[in-house]
Amino acid sequence: MSSSNKHLTTSWGAPVGDNQNSVTAGSRGPTLIQDVHLLEKLAHFNRERVPERVVHAKGAGAHGYFEVTQDLTKYTKANFLSEVGKRTPLFVRFSTVAGELGSSDTVRDPRGFAVKFYTEEGNYDLVGNNTPVFFIRDAIKFPDFIHTQKRDPQTHLKNPTAVWDFWSLSPESLHQVTILMSDRGIPATYRHMHGFGSHTFKWVNAEGNAVWVKYHFKTEQGIQNLSNELAAVIAGQNPDYHTEDLFNAIDRGEFPSWKLCVQIMPIEDADTYRFDPFDVTKVWSQKDYPLIEVGRMVLDRNPANYFSEVEQATFSPGTLVPGIDVSPDKMLQGRLFAYADAHRYRVGVNHNHLPINRPHAEVNNYQRDGQMRFDSNGGNSVYYEPNSFGGPEETPQAKHAAYPVSGVADSVAYDHNDHFTQAGDLYRLLSEDERTRLVDTIVGSLKLVAREDIVKRQIGHFLKADAEYGSRIAQGLGLAAPQEV
Ligand code: NDP
């Protein structure tokens, strides 16, 4: 055994005399409850897990930096984007969506792509996916959608009938379903995929002028994907394949990088654009709003401890800095509540005090107490506002930009219902080989659906996206000619 100059202690710091033999009444007698070291050790072990994230449970993370390569201060006053060459430290967490903490990395699933920028004006979280769109566009549908992605309550198995039933009854999902079933639905590694903010956000400059913005992280490793067959083999042999790949690449000094680009839309275009620009099931065509480079993200340091840095990392789309604001996207609006709420539940109300989440900027406020408040809790400083004791004060320039709203309070559906054009555009930009694999994957999945009416309803959507797309799927399933479907 190696000798150490450190004493093993209890969690209260007292030296431990024996960590191999519990205190018993003689060598054959029962264990004594007075062995508090044993009790504490067993009790702490029972509590090692925090609740698993309901979505995005399985993930991997890395530290790195963002460097500005182009001056976009005419669009945003965000301090971390204020000058070319400026570097901001960051932490990224990649993830699958549906699987549990121990599930396989190489499944067909969107990948989470969450970035925490530790800016001088507080943390900025960009919490997106590796896809530019999402399955639904109103947060009120999210729990139902995720139920269909999770396990059946009776069998505890994945349920393809539920998956396609929901999608076929939610045709706004068609665009994302097409992306998911295409080659990019199983990235080769976390390094070989793009990332997207997905939602529309608002940028505001120093003069108070605003634009709408969408974010694209373009992989500098190039896009690479896994075939269904190879992914299945890897899932069996090494369920942690993507986690291992990211760690090993950084460990070898092969630092993955992404170019960050944005699309900028003038505020007034939102009223007249041919798609609702706040509908997260749609992209803004790059022919209308070309990509503009902003900077480069590099991941160059592995976490020293998975639990403290990756499992306890908490990202929320509402973690914003001056110069960056939200849009009326209904999915984003729901996420502003849901993400922070998930963190309060699973990590605790003081999650932003943990080292991985703690801003590098100074934090001054009147929040006090709460579970696991492990810093000085504001000490004896003033704990309410307004006050006459020189407590922290507001920064009027940091107020959100004002904008007009109007309307009748009601449960209002989106007024844009073309779910088909952009899904069809994607199908039409694929090569013949890519189309064949897309159709084969969809056919393979639809074959598992227990009810033909669900399959036929879904084929109707594919047909509306592109007649060839829908026909090939119908043929692959041995169903009637499309016009009879
Ligand atoms: P463009 O031709 O200007 O852009 C096409 C986009 O598709 C590029 O971002 C390209 O990204 C991406 N792309 C290329 N090949 C594939 C593929 N095999 N699978 C998935 N994406 C691919 O056209 P539009 O902007 O008008 O968009 C047309 C369609 O492209 C959309 O309906 C959408 O489905 C898809 N798309 C659009 C994006 C956007 O933000 N406008 C983003 C991603 C996809 P790259 O070359 O880097 O791979």
Boltz pocket constraint, residues with backbone or C-beta under 6 A from the ligand:
constraints:
  - pocket:
      binder: B
      contacts: [[A, 132], [A, 182], [A, 184], [A, 218], [A, 223], [A, 283], [A, 284], [A, 285], [A, 286], [A, 287], [A, 421], [A, 422], [A, 423], [A, 425], [A, 426], [A, 429], [A, 430], [A, 434]]
      max_distance: 6.0
